[in-house]
């Protein structure tokens, strides 16, 4: 099963309610989470680029989140100049903890095999592959507390939308080239920062991200909890929505 055309939308249950947009601290945490997981891939990446915040992508993401529809934006690149745009979506009820969405997306690594570039049968891992797509070096996210979340009809749900440029998840391609860190960086930029090509702040002055949040290594077993998954498969621009209801462990 080839996975790189797959995008997944996740919906989780939590506790009390959160804010209606991202603070600077939350932005820093989300960005740091992405770079943390990008630097920690296994096997090691030879061409993984450092990811920076992009305000234009964030504006697109926030605008889509404000619509409170639990579905992908069909054309996030329509108002973005210069490259294609990828997207991950996450929703939860209760308090919003910045970085949790990235942690959940990254946990799909448990269902992904790099050597065969495939997911486990019956699983999806398109969130993970977009998070660690080597050339996706721009990130912008938005968040909205929705009184009603369309498509799934949830009340008081936090909707998080993250857009990526250039987009990842191209069919038939692995998310990155394996090898010694920073030995195959784009444009010969082999300067390393935590196993990532390039240094913070080197590409247009965007936010580089810094927070006190720690991101523990992925645990692929010993889960306990429940999750409901709404999966969206995008094939050649045609979006097919699948509803999968699972009981899973470890979604705290």
Secondary structure, DSSP 8 states (H G I E B T S, - for coil): -B-TTEEEEEEE--SS---SS--HHHHHHHHHHHHHHHHT-SS-BSS-B--EE-HHHHHHHHHHHHTTBSS--TTGGGG--SS--EEEEEEEES---TTHHHHHHHGGGGGEETTTTEE-TT---HHHHHHT-TT--EEEEEEEEEEEEBTTTEEEEEEEEEEEES----TT--SS-BSSTTSS-GGG---EETTEES-TT-SSS------S--------S---S--EEEEEEEETTEEEEEEE----S---
